[in-house]
Amino acid sequence: MTTELTSTLSGLVERIVGLARQDPQLRDELRRLAEAILTVTRVDPDRSGPAATGDATTAPVLPAVLAESPPPPPVPPSLPRREGPVVPEPVTPPQAESPRVWAARWTPPVQADLPIIEARCRLKAEAARWAAMRRRRLAEGADFRTEIEPKDRELIARAKELPDCFLWMCHPSGPSPADPSWYLTVAGCFEAVAEGLALVRGLLDSPDPLPEEFGQSLDLLAEAQSALRTAVLRMDDQTDPDQTRVFNWLRITANENQVFIPRHMRTDDPADPTRWADLLARIDAVDARLREIQKKTRVRKKLFGKLRHKVSLVESEPENAIENWRALAATVDELISSGVPPSNTQIRELLLPVIEEMPELGDLPRGFQLVLREIDRFLAACPTPESPTVIEEPAPVVREAARLLEGRSIVLIGGERRPAACEALRRGLGLRELIWIETREHQSIDGFEPYIARPEVALVVLAIRWSSHSFGDVKEFCDRHGKPLVRLPGGYNINQVAAQIMAQCSQRLRCI
């Protein structure tokens, strides 16, 4: 072939390639022409000889922007079927001829892959939006080299920074839908998958199990990947490799965690890709709720640390008991206000070692009152301990109180009746009977007077920790029947009770 003809052909090819960059229809026609030439020049395998001949010097060099695009990878291998609450992976509809494959060989995703899949989906969303704009701007006559090619190269460079990232929507052989705006729907679906993955990752990284939010996140991610699959299939009868990865991760995760995903995990139950904006809003709503939960968790963790510190101060600084107990009560109230239930075992375990030593604090925060009530119920429900083999010698104040009360009865008003404490007080003080009147919030006090009026009752003990302000009227009944009233600010430890009795009414008991 002459040098002049070679030069002419090379120039012609370069012009055709340049025009093909700007004209998708011309690219399709050239592709069909090349396939037809390959079909005509294909040689029967039973016959010897080359498939085609030609002078290598006549082959034009493709521009760099096309040469940088990766070649189509091999077809992914079939995956093993797994039994579980969700169905097998989606099946690509049968094709009349071998489909073009865009993805690298599929590998089972693990949890560590999720950030990479999310990053690829975000880049693909951007590339899909660019694909729609690219076609519109080329149709408007934009200059390829100055207005189109720089963005192409930028996306290709960013894709090379991610493993197995093939931007098929930017490839010369990528689909050219009749309506280029469909690429915007594809972009929205990619974005929904990325946001769904971010939501799932946030839950997987959360230190606290959130089963309800986790189930919702799987449902939303299933809908997102199904919408993406549907959008891509409508464009070119293909599937995206990251959509397949997400589907298989959902299938495996649902099986391992025994979670049932009710929708959008079957090919006959596709999600609507045109509703991607609504899907993004629902993902954002769950994410906002998750962030609020995590914020409260951080606040509660800080408050529990503060409560442990206050308990240590109560134990180590008896000289500052009132101040430290008020700070402790305020911290407990904050925890209850943050949503921690008053029956929380962590609060209870922190307070149990010191609660019997709590002094009279006056008005208590509402949340702290609720916690005290739950602790009282817990202690009342505890079984009575067995009698100790070694009986300790009672303290002098207990012996003195027992001398004044022996054979007589007392009325104790407040809280839940604790059998162990009741028996310890009866024996330790030598009582004939301990009449324990349980109290409830907003309870009427009218039923207390008959017990106080009994002649064998020597005194009345009011456990102010468990009483409301209305129980102050009990003093009227005591005055009416000539019975001393003892206010008990602390617990039911016999030493504390005896000390309060001796401090508040020992003189009256000696005169009775």
HUFEN-V43673 format. One line per field, one symbol per residue. ss: DSSP state (h for helix, s for strand, l for the rest). psi: psi as a letter, one per 20 degrees, with the letter a starting at -180 (. if undefined). burial: b if it has 16 or more other ideal C-beta (glycine too) atoms within 10 Angstrom, else e. Layout:
ss->???
psi->???
burial->???
//
This chain:
ss->llhhhhhhhhhhhhhhhhhhhhlhhhhhhhhhhhhhhhhhhllllllllllllllhhhlllllhhhhlllllllllllllllllllllllllllllllllllllllllllhhhhhhhhhhhhhhhhhhhhhhhhhhhhhllllhhhhhhhhhhhhhhhhhlllllllhhhlllllllllllhhhhhhhhhhhhhhhhhhhhhhhllllllhhhhhhhhhhhhhhhhhhhhhhhhhhllllhhhhhhhhhhhhhhhhhlllllllllllllllhhhhhhhhhhhhhhhhhhhhhhhhhhhhhhhhhhhhhhhhhhhhlhhhhhhhhhhhhhhhhhhhhlllllllhhhhhhhhllhhhllllllllhhhhhhhhhhhhhhhhllllllllllllllhhhhhhhhhhlllssssslllllhhhhhhhhhhllllsssssllllllllhhhhhhhllllssssssshhhllhhhhhhhhhhhhlllssssslllllhhhhhhhhhhhhhhhhhhl
psi->pqhggggggghgghgggghhhinhghggghghgghgghghipqphiqrrqhqrrohiioqpqqhhhhipqqprrpqqqqqppqairrrqqppqqqhrpqpphrrppqpqrhiighggggghghhgghghhgghghghhhikqpghhhggghghgggghhhippkoonhiiqhjrqnqhnhihhhggghgghggghhghgghhhhipippmhghgghhggghghghgggggghghgklrqphhggggghggggggghjlppohqkjqhjmqqohikhghghhhghghgghghgghghggghgghhhhghghghhhhimhikggghhhhghhgghgghhiipqhjphggghhhgiihijprpibpqqghhghggghhghghhiqqpqqpqhopqpqqhhghghhhhipjrqqppppbqpogghghgggghjkqgqooooqqrpkqqjhihghghiphiphrpponhhjqrhhihihhggghhjkpqpppohbajphggghghghhhkhghhhi.
burial->eeeeeeeeeeeeeeeebeebbeebeebeebeeeeeeeeeeeeeeeeeeeeeeeeeeeeeeeeeebeeebbeeeeeeeeeeeeebebebbbeeeeeeeeeebbbeebeebeeebbebbbbbbbbbbbbbbbbbbbbebbeeeeebeeebeeebeebbeebeeeebbbbbbbbebbbebeebebbbbbbbbbbbbbbbbbbbebbeeeeeebeebbbbbbbbbbbbbbbbbbbbbebbebbbbbbbbbbbbbbbbbeeeebebeebbebeebbebebbeebbebbeebbeebeebbeebeebeebbebbeebbeebeeeeeeeeebbbbbbebbbbbbeeebebebeebbebbeebbeebeebeebbebbbbbbbbbbeebbeeeeeeeeeeeeebeebbebbbebbeebbbbbbbbbebeebbebbbebbbbeebbbbebeeeeebeebeebbeeeebbbbbbbbbbbeeebeebeebbeeeebbbbbbebbbebbbbbbbbbebbeeebeee
//
